[in-house]
Amino acid sequence: MGQEISRSVVLQTIAPIVATDFAIQMACFIVAAFLQTEKFYDFSGSVTFITCTLISLYWRRFLHPYLLGAVPLSPSAIPPLSSFHPRQLLASGTTIIWAVRLGTFLLNRIINSGKDSRFDNIKTKPAVFFIYWFIQAVWIGLTALPVYLVNAVPAEAQPPLEMLDFVGCVIWGIGFLIELTADLQKSAWKSRKENKGKFIKEGLWSISRHPNYFGECLLWAGSWLSAASGLVRVSDPRIISPTAARLTIASPLFVIYLITQVSGIPPLERSSDKKFGNLAEYQEYKRRTSVFVPWWAPKV
């Protein structure tokens, strides 16, 4: 089955992932544009991440055969987790853990706050609103692409785990803890009535103006490293070439670019400048605090 099993298997797995990703996001956009609401924007992104990850893991061995009528829809037909390579389970597990945590956090936040200020002037303009949903679909597809590719490579073609797999997992864990800690610190800070109308500058927020975004970028860099360490060592270049495997570096670079230059930090910086720009305390905070990478400012 040589060449037919190879690249076609990877492509046959990636195609339904991309289709599912855009189908979910476009369906959600239609509903959101009609209702002029942004309340399920972030949550739909997390759900789509989980859906695409599971499709990438089960497509070749269960979903595709089921759609062709080759296997029944029954628990016994679903491959056990033990049949997957540990790298696939690590890649999928960390992605799902991240998506569940962030999705529930963001859903709870918007339920409590009632809105997402990023969309105040956007949700009433369908054409502009569409761009945000489209970007989210691209984000879902590119961000976890290394994970999808790892899952698309048959378990029997996966090289053994090596040191870089574990280094990547450690980096992912550090990034996850930074993002989680930053979110919890800000939520606790905002829950105190005396902080209403103020800006946070304690905890991780005292050494970075956006520590949660730094954690986000770091964990995806770790996820990429673990995935790429296996992809570049796949022995059959017909499955995935070393060059294509190395090009997956575009995934974490895209995340960093999107967060630091497009839809993450820039709108929040503009919003904070508008609210607090006339305060000397805020200007001093901006002067002394890194915008992204956590760093201790020298004492003066």
N, C-alpha and C positions, 0 to 999 in steps of 0.2 A: 504494500500500500504506500510505500515510500513518499513520493512527491505529493500524492493526493492527500495523504494524512496530514502532511506538514503545514504549509502556509495556509491552505484552505481551511484547516481547523481553526487557526488563529483568526483569520478573517471572518469565518462563519460565526465566531463567538463575538467579535467586536461589533459586527454589523447590527445584530439585534439589541446590543447594549446602547449604541448610538440612537437607534430608532426609538427605543423605550425612553431614553433620557429626554429626547426632544418631544416625544408624544406627551409625556407627563407634564413637562414644563409648558408646552403650548396649550394644553387643556386647562391647566391651572391659570394661565394668563387670560384665557377667554373668560373664565369665571371671575377672576380678580378685576379685569377691566370692566365687566358688566356691573359688578358690585362696587367698583371704585374702592377697593380695599387692598391693603398690603399685608393683612394679618396672617396669612398663611404662606407668605413668600419664603421666609427662611425655613419653616417647617417642611414645606414641599421639597426644598432642596435636600434636606436630610433624608427624607423618605426616598427620594430618587437615588441618592447615593447608596442606600441600603439595598434597594431593588436592583440596581445595576450590578452591585457587588455579588449578590446572590445569583443573578443571571449568569455572570461571568464564571462563577464557580460550578453551577449545575447545568449549564447549557449543553455542553458536549455529551455529558453522561446521563442526562435525564430529560431536560426540557425539550431539546431538539428531537430525540427519539420519541418522546411522548406526542409532540405535535405531528410527527409522521405516522403515529399509530403503532409504533414498534414496541412500546411499553405501556402498561396501564397506569392510571393515576391512582397509585396506592402507596402507602408508606413503605412497603417491602421493595418497591421499585426505586426508591430514592437511595442513592449511594451513601453508605455510612461515612462519617467524618474520617474514620481510620483509613479510608481508601484514597484520601487526598494527601498530597505531599505536605510536610510540615510548613514549608514556605508559603504554600497557598492558604493554609489555615491561619498563619500569622498575619499575612497580608489582609485577608478577609476579616479576621477577628478584630484587628486594630482599627480598620476602617469602619466597621459596624459599631464598635464601642465609641469611637469618636462621633459618629453620626447620631447615635442615640443620645449621647450626653449633650452635644451641642443643640440638637433639634429640640429636646425637651426643655433645655434652658431657655432658648430663644422663644419657644412657644409660651412658656410660663411668663417670660418678661413682657411679651406684647399683650398677653391677657391682662397683666397687672397694669401696664402703662396705657393700654388702649390704642397705641399707634406706634409707628416707626417714623421718626421725624425725617429720615432720609427721603421718604416718599411724599412729603406734604405737598410739594408742587409738581409731583410726577404722576400720581395715581389717577389724576383727572385728565391726563393727556395720553390716550391709548398708544399713539405712535412711539412716544418716549418710554412709556411704561413697558411696551413690548421689548424695547432694547434691553432693559434690565432683565427680563425673563429670558431673553435669548442669551445674554451674557452668562446668566446662571446655568443654562443648559451647557454652554461651552465649558464653563468652570467645572461642572460635574464630570463631563467627558474627559477633559484634559488632566484635571487634578489627580484623579485616581486611575489614569491610564496605565501606569506601571502595575497596579494591582490587577486590573482587568487582564493585562497581558500575561502576568504570572499565572492567573487562573486559566487562561486560554491554552497555555502549554500543558500537554498531557503530563500527568504525575510521573509516568515512567520515563519521560524525557527531561525531568528536572534534575539538575546537578545537586550534589549533597550540600547541606548547609555549611557555611564557612564563617570565618570571623566577621566579615562585613555584614552578614545577615544579623548578627547579634549587636554589632555596633549600631546598625540602623534602628534596631528595636530600642536600644538604649536612648538614642537621639529622639525617637518618636515618644518614648516615655517621658523624657525631660520636657519636650514641647507640650505634651498633653498636660502635665502637671502645672506648667507655667500658665497655660491657657485656663485651666480649671481654677487655679488659685486666683488669677486675676479676675475672672468672672465672679467668683464667690466673694472676693474682697470688695468689689464694686457694688455687688448686690447688697451686702451687709451695710456698706457705707451709705448707699442711697436709702436704705430702710430707716435710717435715723432722721427724725424730723428736723433736727438742727442743721442738717446738711442740705436742705432744700434750697435750690438756687445757687449752690456752690459747685466747685469742681474738685474732683478727687486728686489728692496728692500724697497718699499714704500707701504703705505696703509696697507691692511691686510698682504701683503707679507713681511712686516717688523716684524711681530710677528709669522709668520709661513712660511716655505719654500713651502708649498703646501696647502694653505688655501682652495682652490677649492675642493681638495680631502677630506679635513676635513668636509666641508659642505655637500659633497656627502654622506659620511658615516653617518653623523648626520641625514640627511633627511630620509635615508632608515631605520635608527633606529626608528625614529618617526613613519614612515609608518608601520613598524612591530608592534610597541606598540599599535597603534590604531586597527590594524587588530586582533592582538592576544587577546586584551581585549574582543573582541566579540567571537572569536573562542573558547576560554577556557570556555565560559559560554553557549555554545550551549547545550541545555538541553538533547537532544537525542544523546548519545554516539555512536549510529550507524551512525550518519552523520559524526561526527569527534570526536574522543576521546580527553579528556583533555590532555592526554600525547602527542598525535600527535600535538595538538594545541601548546603546550609548545615547542615542538621540532622545531617549525618554527623559534626559535631564531637562528637557523643555517643560516637563510637568511642574517640578518645584519652582523653576524660574518663572513660569506663568503665574503661579500662585503669588510669588513675591511681587511681581510686577502689578498684578491686579490689586493686591492689598495696599501696596505702598504708593501706587501711581493713579489708580482708577477709582474703584468703588469702596475701598476700605478707609484708609487714613485720610485722604484729601477731603471728602465731604465732612468728616467729623472734625477735622482741623478748622474748616471754614465755619462750621456751626459753633465751635467753641470760641473762635475769634470774634464771632458776631455777639455772643452772649457775654464774654468776659474780657474782650480786647481792651476795654477802657480801665481795667483794674491793674494797678502796678504789681500786685501780688501774682496775678496770672502771667504778666509779662516776665517777671522774675522766674516763675516756674518754667515757662517755655525756654528761657535763656539757659537755665541750669539743667534741664531734664532732656535726655535723649528722646527723639520722636519715636524711635522704633526699638533699637537694640538696648536692653537694660544696661545701664552704666551709672556708676556712682560719680556724681560731680565732685570735684575737689572743693574742700571747704575754704572759704575766704574770710 
